């Protein structure tokens, strides 16, 4: 049974897209997550390693949910 994902070309990075009824993107690759967050891959993997950014793993494939990205960014916001 095929996975409910297809790759769309977003620049040089394929972006997994949820094909559910909402058509909403749920998760991206670590490289795409770093690009969305405006940080480098090294910093992204440091956040993953320290547990500050949660990921999901399917076999050897690691994905970062958009919810995890939002939570990580919110946790690092400076008070105004």
C-alpha positions in Angstrom: 0.0 0.0 0.0 1.6 3.3 -1.0 2.1 6.1 1.6 -0.3 9.0 1.4 2.5 11.4 0.4 3.7 12.8 -2.9 6.7 15.1 -3.4 6.2 18.6 -4.8 9.2 20.6 -6.0 9.7 23.5 -3.6 13.0 24.9 -4.9 15.6 22.2 -4.7 13.9 20.3 -1.9 11.0 17.8 -2.3 8.2 18.7 0.1 6.0 15.8 1.5 2.4 16.8 1.2 -0.6 15.2 3.0 -3.2 14.0 0.5 -6.0 13.8 3.1 -9.3 15.6 2.7 -7.8 18.9 4.0 -4.8 18.8 1.6 -2.8 20.4 4.5 1.0 19.9 4.8 1.7 18.0 8.0 5.5 17.4 8.0 8.7 18.2 6.1 12.2 16.9 5.8 14.8 18.2 8.2 16.4 20.3 5.4 13.1 21.9 4.6 12.4 22.5 8.3 15.7 24.3 8.7 14.9 26.4 5.7 11.4 27.3 7.1 12.9 28.2 10.5 15.7 30.3 9.0 18.5 28.2 10.6 21.2 25.9 9.4 21.0 22.1 9.4 23.6 21.9 12.1 21.5 24.0 14.5 18.4 22.0 13.5 20.1 18.8 14.4 21.3 20.3 17.7 17.6 21.2 18.5 16.6 17.6 17.7 19.4 16.2 19.7 18.6 18.2 22.8 14.8 17.3 22.5 13.8 20.9 21.8 12.5 19.9 18.3 10.5 16.8 18.1 10.6 14.6 15.0 8.9 11.5 13.6 10.9 8.6 12.1 9.6 6.1 9.6 12.3 3.5 8.9 15.3 5.7 8.0 13.1 8.7 7.0 12.9 11.5 9.6 10.2 14.1 9.3 9.6 17.3 11.3 5.9 18.2 11.8 4.9 21.8 11.3 3.3 21.7 14.8 6.8 20.8 16.2 8.3 23.7 14.3 5.7 26.1 15.6 6.2 24.8 19.2 10.0 25.1 19.0 9.8 28.6 17.6 7.3 29.7 20.3 9.5 28.3 23.0 12.4 30.4 21.8 10.5 33.7 21.4 11.8 36.6 23.4 9.3 38.5 25.7 8.4 41.9 24.4 
